Amino acid sequence: MMKVEEGAVMKFYTIKLPKFLGGIVRAMLNSFKKG
């Protein structure tokens, strides 16, 4: 059970987190360009 859970968490972080961080970075860059 533990191994399967860890695998799911790793998949979540490797797939969702980069997209999430990318969106934040893009929003920050856009606000800097406007400012």
PDB file of N, H, CA, C and O in Angstrom:
ATOM      1  N   MET A   1       0.841  -1.209   0.000  1.00  0.00           N
ATOM      2  CA  MET A   1       0.000   0.000   0.000  1.00  0.00           C
ATOM      3  C   MET A   1       0.872   1.254   0.000  1.00  0.00           C
ATOM      4  O   MET A   1       0.574   2.228  -0.692  1.00  0.00           O
ATOM      5  N   MET A   2       1.927   1.221   0.764  1.00  0.00           N
ATOM      6  H   MET A   2       2.169   0.430   1.326  1.00  0.00           H
ATOM      7  CA  MET A   2       2.770   2.410   0.882  1.00  0.00           C
ATOM      8  C   MET A   2       3.430   2.742  -0.453  1.00  0.00           C
ATOM      9  O   MET A   2       3.477   3.902  -0.863  1.00  0.00           O
ATOM     10  N   LYS A   3       3.940   1.707  -1.126  1.00  0.00           N
ATOM     11  H   LYS A   3       3.902   0.765  -0.793  1.00  0.00           H
ATOM     12  CA  LYS A   3       4.647   1.953  -2.391  1.00  0.00           C
ATOM     13  C   LYS A   3       3.704   2.542  -3.437  1.00  0.00           C
ATOM     14  O   LYS A   3       4.076   3.457  -4.172  1.00  0.00           O
ATOM     15  N   VAL A   4       2.493   2.016  -3.500  1.00  0.00           N
ATOM     16  H   VAL A   4       2.191   1.272  -2.903  1.00  0.00           H
ATOM     17  CA  VAL A   4       1.527   2.519  -4.486  1.00  0.00           C
ATOM     18  C   VAL A   4       1.192   3.975  -4.186  1.00  0.00           C
ATOM     19  O   VAL A   4       1.083   4.797  -5.095  1.00  0.00           O
ATOM     20  N   GLU A   5       1.034   4.280  -2.922  1.00  0.00           N
ATOM     21  H   GLU A   5       1.123   3.612  -2.184  1.00  0.00           H
ATOM     22  CA  GLU A   5       0.693   5.656  -2.535  1.00  0.00           C
ATOM     23  C   GLU A   5       1.828   6.610  -2.917  1.00  0.00           C
ATOM     24  O   GLU A   5       1.587   7.687  -3.462  1.00  0.00           O
ATOM     25  N   GLU A   6       3.056   6.205  -2.628  1.00  0.00           N
ATOM     26  H   GLU A   6       3.251   5.330  -2.185  1.00  0.00           H
ATOM     27  CA  GLU A   6       4.203   7.053  -2.963  1.00  0.00           C
ATOM     28  C   GLU A   6       4.277   7.285  -4.464  1.00  0.00           C
ATOM     29  O   GLU A   6       4.583   8.390  -4.914  1.00  0.00           O
ATOM     30  N   GLY A   7       3.991   6.232  -5.247  1.00  0.00           N
ATOM     31  H   GLY A   7       3.742   5.334  -4.882  1.00  0.00           H
ATOM     32  CA  GLY A   7       4.008   6.368  -6.705  1.00  0.00           C
ATOM     33  C   GLY A   7       2.988   7.385  -7.172  1.00  0.00           C
ATOM     34  O   GLY A   7       3.264   8.186  -8.064  1.00  0.00           O
ATOM     35  N   ALA A   8       1.797   7.355  -6.564  1.00  0.00           N
ATOM     36  H   ALA A   8       1.572   6.704  -5.838  1.00  0.00           H
ATOM     37  CA  ALA A   8       0.739   8.296  -6.949  1.00  0.00           C
ATOM     38  C   ALA A   8       1.166   9.723  -6.609  1.00  0.00           C
ATOM     39  O   ALA A   8       0.935  10.647  -7.388  1.00  0.00           O
ATOM     40  N   VAL A   9       1.782   9.895  -5.455  1.00  0.00           N
ATOM     41  H   VAL A   9       1.969   9.144  -4.822  1.00  0.00           H
ATOM     42  CA  VAL A   9       2.229  11.232  -5.042  1.00  0.00           C
ATOM     43  C   VAL A   9       3.313  11.736  -5.995  1.00  0.00           C
ATOM     44  O   VAL A   9       3.308  12.901  -6.391  1.00  0.00           O
ATOM     45  N   MET A  10       4.246  10.846  -6.359  1.00  0.00           N
ATOM     46  H   MET A  10       4.250   9.899  -6.037  1.00  0.00           H
ATOM     47  CA  MET A  10       5.317  11.239  -7.274  1.00  0.00           C
ATOM     48  C   MET A  10       4.741  11.652  -8.619  1.00  0.00           C
ATOM     49  O   MET A  10       5.169  12.648  -9.201  1.00  0.00           O
ATOM     50  N   LYS A  11       3.767  10.885  -9.119  1.00  0.00           N
ATOM     51  H   LYS A  11       3.419  10.076  -8.647  1.00  0.00           H
ATOM     52  CA  LYS A  11       3.128  11.223 -10.400  1.00  0.00           C
ATOM     53  C   LYS A  11       2.465  12.587 -10.292  1.00  0.00           C
ATOM     54  O   LYS A  11       2.572  13.413 -11.198  1.00  0.00           O
ATOM     55  N   PHE A  12       1.775  12.820  -9.174  1.00  0.00           N
ATOM     56  H   PHE A  12       1.688  12.149  -8.437  1.00  0.00           H
ATOM     57  CA  PHE A  12       1.080  14.097  -8.981  1.00  0.00           C
ATOM     58  C   PHE A  12       2.075  15.255  -9.028  1.00  0.00           C
ATOM     59  O   PHE A  12       1.841  16.264  -9.693  1.00  0.00           O
ATOM     60  N   TYR A  13       3.197  15.093  -8.307  1.00  0.00           N
ATOM     61  H   TYR A  13       3.387  14.274  -7.766  1.00  0.00           H
ATOM     62  CA  TYR A  13       4.167  16.185  -8.233  1.00  0.00           C
ATOM     63  C   TYR A  13       4.913  16.380  -9.544  1.00  0.00           C
ATOM     64  O   TYR A  13       5.231  17.511  -9.911  1.00  0.00           O
ATOM     65  N   THR A  14       5.203  15.269 -10.270  1.00  0.00           N
ATOM     66  H   THR A  14       4.945  14.350  -9.972  1.00  0.00           H
ATOM     67  CA  THR A  14       5.980  15.407 -11.506  1.00  0.00           C
ATOM     68  C   THR A  14       5.124  15.950 -12.637  1.00  0.00           C
ATOM     69  O   THR A  14       5.652  16.548 -13.574  1.00  0.00           O
ATOM     70  N   ILE A  15       3.802  15.752 -12.567  1.00  0.00           N
ATOM     71  H   ILE A  15       3.373  15.266 -11.806  1.00  0.00           H
ATOM     72  CA  ILE A  15       2.920  16.193 -13.654  1.00  0.00           C
ATOM     73  C   ILE A  15       2.245  17.515 -13.320  1.00  0.00           C
ATOM     74  O   ILE A  15       2.268  18.448 -14.124  1.00  0.00           O
ATOM     75  N   LYS A  16       1.645  17.598 -12.134  1.00  0.00           N
ATOM     76  H   LYS A  16       1.627  16.841 -11.482  1.00  0.00           H
ATOM     77  CA  LYS A  16       0.840  18.787 -11.795  1.00  0.00           C
ATOM     78  C   LYS A  16       1.710  19.956 -11.350  1.00  0.00           C
ATOM     79  O   LYS A  16       1.469  21.094 -11.754  1.00  0.00           O
ATOM     80  N   LEU A  17       2.715  19.690 -10.525  1.00  0.00           N
ATOM     81  H   LEU A  17       2.910  18.766 -10.197  1.00  0.00           H
ATOM     82  CA  LEU A  17       3.494  20.776  -9.926  1.00  0.00           C
ATOM     83  C   LEU A  17       4.235  21.617 -10.969  1.00  0.00           C
ATOM     84  O   LEU A  17       4.181  22.844 -10.895  1.00  0.00           O
ATOM     85  N   PRO A  18       4.931  21.000 -11.947  1.00  0.00           N
ATOM     86  CA  PRO A  18       5.630  21.826 -12.948  1.00  0.00           C
ATOM     87  C   PRO A  18       4.687  22.753 -13.697  1.00  0.00           C
ATOM     88  O   PRO A  18       5.031  23.906 -13.957  1.00  0.00           O
ATOM     89  N   LYS A  19       3.490  22.260 -14.051  1.00  0.00           N
ATOM     90  H   LYS A  19       3.211  21.323 -13.840  1.00  0.00           H
ATOM     91  CA  LYS A  19       2.510  23.101 -14.755  1.00  0.00           C
ATOM     92  C   LYS A  19       2.082  24.244 -13.850  1.00  0.00           C
ATOM     93  O   LYS A  19       1.962  25.387 -14.292  1.00  0.00           O
ATOM     94  N   PHE A  20       1.850  23.926 -12.566  1.00  0.00           N
ATOM     95  H   PHE A  20       1.948  22.998 -12.207  1.00  0.00           H
ATOM     96  CA  PHE A  20       1.420  24.934 -11.592  1.00  0.00           C
ATOM     97  C   PHE A  20       2.494  26.011 -11.436  1.00  0.00           C
ATOM     98  O   PHE A  20       2.199  27.206 -11.478  1.00  0.00           O
ATOM     99  N   LEU A  21       3.746  25.574 -11.256  1.00  0.00           N
ATOM    100  H   LEU A  21       3.986  24.604 -11.223  1.00  0.00           H
ATOM    101  CA  LEU A  21       4.847  26.530 -11.093  1.00  0.00           C
ATOM    102  C   LEU A  21       5.045  27.337 -12.366  1.00  0.00           C
ATOM    103  O   LEU A  21       5.306  28.539 -12.312  1.00  0.00           O
ATOM    104  N   GLY A  22       4.920  26.667 -13.525  1.00  0.00           N
ATOM    105  H   GLY A  22       4.709  25.690 -13.569  1.00  0.00           H
ATOM    106  CA  GLY A  22       5.069  27.367 -14.800  1.00  0.00           C
ATOM    107  C   GLY A  22       4.046  28.484 -14.918  1.00  0.00           C
ATOM    108  O   GLY A  22       4.363  29.575 -15.394  1.00  0.00           O
ATOM    109  N   GLY A  23       2.822  28.216 -14.488  1.00  0.00           N
ATOM    110  H   GLY A  23       2.565  27.331 -14.101  1.00  0.00           H
ATOM    111  CA  GLY A  23       1.767  29.229 -14.557  1.00  0.00           C
ATOM    112  C   GLY A  23       2.082  30.410 -13.657  1.00  0.00           C
ATOM    113  O   GLY A  23       1.850  31.561 -14.028  1.00  0.00           O
ATOM    114  N   ILE A  24       2.612  30.125 -12.470  1.00  0.00           N
ATOM    115  H   ILE A  24       2.801  29.191 -12.169  1.00  0.00           H
ATOM    116  CA  ILE A  24       2.949  31.206 -11.534  1.00  0.00           C
ATOM    117  C   ILE A  24       4.071  32.066 -12.114  1.00  0.00           C
ATOM    118  O   ILE A  24       4.012  33.295 -12.073  1.00  0.00           O
ATOM    119  N   VAL A  25       5.100  31.398 -12.659  1.00  0.00           N
ATOM    120  H   VAL A  25       5.149  30.400 -12.693  1.00  0.00           H
ATOM    121  CA  VAL A  25       6.240  32.137 -13.224  1.00  0.00           C
ATOM    122  C   VAL A  25       5.773  33.013 -14.373  1.00  0.00           C
ATOM    123  O   VAL A  25       6.188  34.165 -14.497  1.00  0.00           O
ATOM    124  N   ARG A  26       4.898  32.454 -15.220  1.00  0.00           N
ATOM    125  H   ARG A  26       4.561  31.518 -15.119  1.00  0.00           H
ATOM    126  CA  ARG A  26       4.397  33.218 -16.367  1.00  0.00           C
ATOM    127  C   ARG A  26       3.613  34.439 -15.890  1.00  0.00           C
ATOM    128  O   ARG A  26       3.762  35.530 -16.439  1.00  0.00           O
ATOM    129  N   ALA A  27       2.781  34.252 -14.869  1.00  0.00           N
ATOM    130  H   ALA A  27       2.661  33.366 -14.423  1.00  0.00           H
ATOM    131  CA  ALA A  27       1.975  35.362 -14.355  1.00  0.00           C
ATOM    132  C   ALA A  27       2.889  36.452 -13.789  1.00  0.00           C
ATOM    133  O   ALA A  27       2.643  37.642 -13.986  1.00  0.00           O
ATOM    134  N   MET A  28       3.950  36.032 -13.081  1.00  0.00           N
ATOM    135  H   MET A  28       4.149  35.066 -12.921  1.00  0.00           H
ATOM    136  CA  MET A  28       4.885  37.001 -12.506  1.00  0.00           C
ATOM    137  C   MET A  28       5.584  37.786 -13.610  1.00  0.00           C
ATOM    138  O   MET A  28       5.703  39.008 -13.530  1.00  0.00           O
ATOM    139  N   LEU A  29       6.050  37.075 -14.652  1.00  0.00           N
ATOM    140  H   LEU A  29       5.954  36.082 -14.717  1.00  0.00           H
ATOM    141  CA  LEU A  29       6.742  37.745 -15.755  1.00  0.00           C
ATOM    142  C   LEU A  29       5.810  38.727 -16.444  1.00  0.00           C
ATOM    143  O   LEU A  29       6.220  39.835 -16.792  1.00  0.00           O
ATOM    144  N   ASN A  30       4.561  38.330 -16.644  1.00  0.00           N
ATOM    145  H   ASN A  30       4.228  37.430 -16.362  1.00  0.00           H
ATOM    146  CA  ASN A  30       3.590  39.214 -17.305  1.00  0.00           C
ATOM    147  C   ASN A  30       3.368  40.477 -16.478  1.00  0.00           C
ATOM    148  O   ASN A  30       3.301  41.576 -17.029  1.00  0.00           O
ATOM    149  N   SER A  31       3.253  40.325 -15.154  1.00  0.00           N
ATOM    150  H   SER A  31       3.307  39.432 -14.707  1.00  0.00           H
ATOM    151  CA  SER A  31       3.001  41.489 -14.300  1.00  0.00           C
ATOM    152  C   SER A  31       4.222  42.414 -14.309  1.00  0.00           C
ATOM    153  O   SER A  31       4.079  43.635 -14.251  1.00  0.00           O
ATOM    154  N   PHE A  32       5.417  41.829 -14.383  1.00  0.00           N
ATOM    155  H   PHE A  32       5.532  40.837 -14.431  1.00  0.00           H
ATOM    156  CA  PHE A  32       6.628  42.658 -14.414  1.00  0.00           C
ATOM    157  C   PHE A  32       6.702  43.446 -15.718  1.00  0.00           C
ATOM    158  O   PHE A  32       7.066  44.622 -15.716  1.00  0.00           O
ATOM    159  N   LYS A  33       6.354  42.796 -16.833  1.00  0.00           N
ATOM    160  H   LYS A  33       6.058  41.841 -16.833  1.00  0.00           H
ATOM    161  CA  LYS A  33       6.402  43.471 -18.135  1.00  0.00           C
ATOM    162  C   LYS A  33       5.408  44.626 -18.175  1.00  0.00           C
ATOM    163  O   LYS A  33       5.709  45.692 -18.712  1.00  0.00           O
ATOM    164  N   LYS A  34       4.224  44.411 -17.604  1.00  0.00           N
ATOM    165  H   LYS A  34       3.980  43.545 -17.168  1.00  0.00           H
ATOM    166  CA  LYS A  34       3.203  45.465 -17.588  1.00  0.00           C
ATOM    167  C   LYS A  34       3.644  46.613 -16.687  1.00  0.00           C
ATOM    168  O   LYS A  34       3.465  47.785 -17.019  1.00  0.00           O
ATOM    169  N   GLY A  35       4.224  46.256 -15.540  1.00  0.00           N
ATOM    170  H   GLY A  35       4.369  45.304 -15.271  1.00  0.00           H
ATOM    171  CA  GLY A  35       4.649  47.275 -14.585  1.00  0.00           C
ATOM    172  C   GLY A  35       5.867  48.023 -15.098  1.00  0.00           C
ATOM    173  O   GLY A  35       6.368  48.922 -14.423  1.00  0.00           O
TER     174      GLY A  35
END
